[in-house]
Amino acid sequence: MTLNTVFIQANARQMLGAKISALSYKKASRRPDSFDVRIMDAAKYPRLMQEGQSILRAGHIRDWDPDDLQSFTPLRFAPPSLMKFRGRALVTDPDCFGVGDVADLFDRDMSGKAIMAVARPGHNRRNDYIATSVMLLDNAKLKHWQFDQLLDDLFAKRFDYIDWIELKREDPATIGFLEPEWNDFDRLTPDTKILHTTKRRTQPWKAGLPIDYTLRERGPLDFLRRLKRQRYERHPDSNQEALVYSLLADLVDRGDVSKQELVTEMAANHVRHDSLELVDRYRGWNGLAEVA
């Protein structure tokens, strides 16, 4: 392992997306050998797989579901321990895709900060919200992120999950901010460095499949919205669909994902049922140069 590593969180439901994400960072870089890419599979962390646990979330006790679509989120805090508190880590969600060169991100001056992420004021009605779905970490400055102990404390309800995920437990002086293009939410432009397909309902590889995540309650007539939105919708930006499936085509052509594996993922409703056709359609696509 080099001193610079991209870590991608994943679970069984998001593993194919994580593999596409992993390739994207290497393919978009002028110096792909200057950093490693590693997928963190939640299934390999027994504490995250235990049933019958609960956590404190937003002031309420919530059951922990190991099969939840995003059960991997605690892994955002694992890289410093995994790298023995050396070097730098870039930790991302499995629905993030490299468009710019993350080697440049690893080389940047962090100005003494331990964590750099994109500020997202107004999200979740918080003016101070920080998007931890993409974080650049100086591991030597994060020795208090002892991951096993953090999991013990999480499931013992010694802290609130929301405070943890939103970095409320960190000294604000240790947090710096990345430009928005390093976590570009559902927007693919010439300036985008990391595309984050964060609107789950329109994730490009899910169109037409039954919704498999929990829809938030929004009022007494919310059941009407739920009846209407029982399936994933097609992404409104065809370039984002093309980007994802051109990368998947590369994985298939390299033998990193077999056609049988893709068929299995389709049968499990982890990926849309026309994925084989889309792989053929977007193979060799290089439309990023034309994105406006």
Residue pairs with C-beta under 8 A, 6 or more apart in sequence:
1 36
1 38
1 83
2 34
2 35
2 36
2 87
3 86
3 87
3 88
4 34
4 35
4 36
4 87
4 88
4 89
4 90
4 103
4 106
5 35
5 36
5 37
5 38
5 79
5 83
5 87
5 88
5 89
5 90
6 22
6 25
6 35
6 36
6 37
6 38
6 89
6 90
6 91
6 92
6 102
7 38
7 39
7 40
7 75
7 78
7 79
7 82
7 89
7 90
7 91
7 92
8 18
8 21
8 22
8 37
8 38
8 39
8 40
8 91
8 92
8 93
8 94
8 96
9 18
9 40
9 42
9 72
9 73
9 75
9 76
9 91
9 92
9 93
9 94
10 17
10 18
10 39
10 40
10 41
10 42
10 72
10 94
11 41
11 42
11 43
11 69
11 71
11 72
12 43
12 270
13 67
13 69
13 212
13 270
14 69
14 72
14 94
14 95
14 270
15 39
15 41
15 94
15 270
16 205
16 248
16 257
16 262
16 265
16 270
16 271
17 94
17 95
17 203
17 205
18 39
18 94
19 39
19 251
19 256
19 257
20 97
20 205
20 244
20 247
20 248
20 251
21 92
21 94
21 95
21 96
21 97
21 98
22 37
22 39
23 247
23 250
23 251
23 256
24 97
24 98
24 99
24 247
25 32
25 35
25 37
25 98
25 102
26 32
26 37
26 98
27 98
27 247
27 250
28 98
28 99
28 100
28 101
28 102
29 35
29 98
29 101
29 102
29 103
30 101
30 103
31 101
31 103
32 103
34 103
34 106
35 90
35 102
35 103
35 106
38 82
39 94
40 72
40 75
40 78
40 79
40 82
42 48
42 49
42 66
42 71
42 72
42 75
43 49
45 75
45 78
45 151
47 148
47 151
47 155
48 66
48 71
48 72
48 74
48 75
48 151
49 66
50 64
50 66
51 64
51 66
53 63
53 64
53 155
54 61
54 62
54 63
54 64
54 155
54 157
55 61
55 62
55 64
55 154
55 155
55 157
55 161
56 62
56 157
56 159
56 160
56 161
57 160
57 161
57 162
58 160
58 161
58 162
59 160
61 157
62 161
64 71
64 155
65 71
68 213
68 214
69 200
69 212
69 213
70 213
72 94
73 165
74 150
74 151
74 154
75 91
76 91
76 132
76 133
76 135
76 165
77 145
77 147
77 150
77 164
78 147
79 89
79 91
79 137
79 139
80 89
80 137
80 139
80 142
80 143
80 145
80 147
81 145
81 146
81 147
81 148
82 147
83 89
83 139
84 139
85 139
85 140
85 142
85 143
86 139
86 140
87 139
88 106
88 136
88 137
88 138
88 139
89 135
89 136
89 137
89 139
90 102
90 105
90 106
90 134
90 135
90 136
90 137
91 134
91 135
91 137
92 133
92 134
92 194
93 133
93 134
93 196
93 198
95 196
95 197
95 198
95 203
96 133
96 134
96 183
96 194
96 195
96 196
96 197
97 194
97 195
97 196
97 197
97 243
97 244
97 247
98 193
98 194
99 184
99 188
99 192
99 193
99 194
99 195
99 243
99 288
100 181
100 182
100 192
100 193
100 194
101 193
102 193
102 194
105 136
105 178
105 182
105 193
106 136
108 136
110 116
110 136
110 138
110 176
111 176
113 138
113 141
113 174
113 175
113 176
114 137
114 138
114 141
114 142
114 170
114 174
114 175
115 135
115 136
115 137
115 138
115 142
115 167
115 170
115 174
115 175
115 176
116 135
116 136
116 175
116 176
116 177
116 178
117 130
117 131
117 132
117 134
117 135
117 136
117 167
117 175
117 177
117 178
117 183
118 130
118 131
118 134
118 177
118 178
118 179
118 180
118 182
118 183
119 128
119 129
119 130
119 131
119 177
120 129
120 130
120 131
120 185
121 127
121 128
121 129
122 129
123 129
123 131
126 166
129 166
130 166
130 167
130 175
131 183
131 185
132 165
132 166
132 167
133 183
133 196
133 198
134 178
134 182
134 183
134 194
134 196
136 178
141 174
150 164
153 159
154 161
154 164
159 169
162 168
163 169
167 175
179 193
181 189
181 191
181 192
181 193
181 194
182 193
182 194
183 194
183 196
184 191
184 192
184 193
184 194
184 195
184 196
185 196
185 198
185 199
186 195
186 196
186 197
186 198
186 199
186 202
186 237
186 240
187 195
188 195
188 237
188 239
188 240
188 243
188 291
189 291
189 292
190 291
190 292
192 291
195 240
195 243
197 203
197 204
197 235
197 240
197 244
200 206
200 213
200 232
201 211
201 229
201 232
201 233
202 232
202 233
202 234
202 235
202 236
203 232
203 235
204 235
204 240
204 241
204 243
204 244
204 245
205 244
205 245
205 248
205 271
205 272
205 275
206 232
206 271
206 272
207 232
207 233
207 234
207 235
207 272
208 231
208 232
208 234
208 272
208 273
208 274
209 231
209 232
209 269
209 271
209 272
209 273
210 230
210 231
210 232
210 269
211 229
211 230
211 231
211 232
212 269
215 222
215 225
215 226
215 229
218 225
232 272
234 241
235 241
239 287
239 288
239 291
241 278
241 282
242 282
242 285
242 287
243 285
243 287
243 288
245 275
245 278
245 279
245 281
245 282
245 285
246 282
246 283
246 284
246 285
246 286
248 257
248 262
248 275
248 278
248 279
249 279
249 280
249 282
249 283
249 284
249 285
251 257
252 258
252 259
252 262
252 279
253 283
259 276
262 271
262 275
262 276
262 279
263 276
265 271
265 275
266 272
266 273
266 275
266 276
272 278
